[in-house]
Amino acid sequence: MKVSGMLVIAAAAVVSLLAQADVTLEKARRKETLEGDLKAAIALYAKAVSEAKGNRALSASALIRMAECHQKLGDAEARSIYERIVREYDDQKDAVSLARVRLGQTAPVQVARGDRPVWTGPEVDIFGRISSDGRYLTYVDWYQTGNLMIHDMLKNTDHALTSNKSWKEGTGQASYSSISRDGKHVAYEWFRNETSRYELLIAQLEGTSISTQRVLVSNPEIRSARPFEWSPDNKWIAVHITRVDNSTQIGLVGVDTGALKIFRSVDWRGPSNMAFSPDGKFVAYDLPQSDTESNHDIFATAVDGSVTTKLVASPADDLIAGFSSDGNLLFASNRNRDMALWSQHWAGSKTTGPPVVIKSDFGYPWIHGLTSTGALYVTKNVSDWDVHFAGVDLDTGKLRGTPVAAQRFPSRGRADWSADGKQLLYVDCSQFGGGPCVMTVRNMETGQTREVRPALHYMGFPRWSPDGRSMLTNGRDLKGRQGVFLIDAATADTRLIIPGRMAVWGWAPDGKRFYYGLRGKVTEWDLESGKQRDVIQVRTDAYSVTVSPDGRYVAYLDQESTLNVAPLDGGQPRELLKVERPEHLVNNVVLSWVRDSSALVVTKRLTAQPGHLGGPRELWLVPLSGTARKLDLDVSNWDVLSAVGPRFSPDGKQVAFMAGKRGMEVWALESFLNRPAAGR
Amino acid sequence: MLFFLSVVIPLGLDLYLPAPEDNPVTSDKIELGRRLFSDTRLSRDNSVSCASCHDPERAFSDGRRLAVGAFGRVGRRNSPALINRGYGRSFFWDGRTRTLEDQVLLPIQDRNEMDLRVEEASARVGIDSRQMAHALASFIRTILSGNSRYDRFVNGERSALNEEEQLGLQLFRGKGNCTACHVGPTFTDEQVHNTGVAWRNGTFADEGAGLGRFKTPTLREIARTAPYMHDGSLGSLDEVLEYYNSGGRKNPWLDAEVRPLHLTEVEKKALTAFLKALNGS
């Protein structure tokens, strides 16, 4: 009895240790990917290895991640860890294959069969596509330069394909891109600052650099030409064209001539993905079911435009993933409630036979395309980023009570307090930040919430009117028009006030006028008459422009990390706070005016790693007259370094902020390759 | 949806011209439809055909304020131009049908139009109603207008529009807010809107699709299809622009997109010039 009792205790201890190893591994992963603290991550991975004594899969996985951290640090230790994996973990085939690849012992990346994360970190985005050999993924450097980038999965290195030195010194910015089937070219959208529109370019890809490049599509009538997949013969690229009148079309662009073949006018939101059939004679794509629906159906159109067939139609959301290496149509669908990956036989011009589920736990990832071996590359949103709110005492710097989480996912935040501080609004959008968006209004006295669904696809930064009866927001409506919209808070009735891309910078206290602008000019708009007048010009490089609730001042930050304030009735701007590099003031888009418009709260970052979300930060209370002082608030767990910074209520007694895990991971999905193919 | 291409698609229109799977466009059906379109036997008194109100010389409209049918009966609405209807998603001024096949037989039966039962029409021309509908719909799918100076301009021929027309195009998309409804290659959103035209003396003279809403007509060939609006109440493009410039006729259900535009005389002239550039070749 004693012996068996001891065995039970020992077994329980092992189970507990293994569970602990899982926790430690997750902590290490967060430390590596979300906080970017590689040294701390290495220590945690090592701890996970020691805790996972009986779990060789977990142990091998931790070692791989640890080696990757060393690799990022340029540390030779990476090699010895990979060698250890090859030597000691021959039962862990995926890990050994990967280690061998990293050691340069084998060429192809596509050795392992299974679903696995292949790239994590703040750089991961949704704008690129995977190369046919699964080695390269294009993306955009959103943090420092706006360049088109390429990530090498084999070497875990990143290279710029365009030549901006920084955002400020660049000629524009990259957007969506796609690598040719033969890996020799990349097509990419480039927003040219000079013309304020996108062009579609093509460049020769040589490993991780490009040589010659030329313009494929550049037309003042075309706002953007988003590239999807290349045809199997690399002569055509499937594109989604958006014209300046907001109408959109799908078609092909010729790689040699740039000639456009427009198949079909479509809803302005366009397809989420387009893919060529294996013989290149059809292009399959998904489209929203109607102007007011978010769910999609899947179609195929012959490349000469002669035939269009509805391939997949159900009331559910059906999204095309592409064509498998054995020629079947792959699509994601939530027809059985959860989003799964389905396969259906493709018969040359249409689908036949019943679709079958080949991966039930697909979720809602962003699809980067399939490789020639059939692996599907996707980005998963692994955030639990959420709005939190709490009472606050600006004098003592203490929160009054524990912050409450809104429990809304995926949240965009963009919180705004009503003038009386009794209502808080915030915005939730789709997995990857775009529309459709929903606004939630929370009554701070009762805790009750209600959804406001204006006739908008996307909401920028909604702002309460002084009387709490309406909101203004920049955004995009269901016809695809951008502009400033007025929303009735009770009925959600929505009216386009000003077409065009611009921001709402504040309300006049009488609620009959508001201030909006773009590039420094503050313009007043009279809601009743529709008349407008330019009120003041702030610096053209100003950001976080915000009008005070009493309508007397406009505050803004400038490139020199200075907080300025200028009277709206004229007069010279003056500096309220200036910080010296490496410190800088953070662009939170909307500044918080507090204490009856007598002070502002701004975010100061203490280190100079532009863009990345880690590093120490402080909040400062800056009065219009008097001395600025650091608030004694612990904001280490708050996301205050992004566009969605903390928002204090006008009296400064409440605060809403974003917190939680924020990140995306690129996954290679291969587990479904072993499933039975779709029937005919 | 399936379509066997036997029609040349002009510049500016989608290559894919939709047709139902059970009615692919064929040259035989187009030809039969063309003959039926001009066949006066389809009206009770043998006096009018489809072409009587949809005259090819007038971009398939008729130049009258209101349509005139069999026995000289005057209808209650203006004859719409049958331009690019193959791309349509709703038909008639009130958008009450969803396919051309459903649409084409209804005027034959309408008392104020051709006033003939379908069975009798079939007997007169010797083909069944389904064939008749398929043929007429197929023919109407071939009525296409594109390759206008506007189309050439947006496809890169930047001299195809003169300066005044280019200003008009800017106004059309911007201050004029015309693209709120007249959008895309066919210049219609295929939706119904209350622009106030039917509002008379505190009530709707015609409810249209309900609450005074009528379908957005195409603007292609607009210079050739006067008079305008569902009731033909505005005789010229200038009158139409003046109507919208003033914010339409106010009523409780006026579409939010219709509001005073504050266009100057120069701007109105430019908009008119642009609209005339929508005539195809």
Interface residues (C-beta under 8 A of the other chain):
Chain A: N219 E221 R243 V244 D245 N246 S247 Q249 G251 K261 I262 F263 R264 S265 T301 D304 G305 S306 V307 T308 T309 K310 K479 R481 R495 L496 P499
Chain B: M1 L2 F3 F4 L5 I9 D14 L15 Y16 P18 Y87 F153 V154 N155 G156 R173 G174 N177 T179 A180 V183 G184 P185 T186 D189 A256 E257
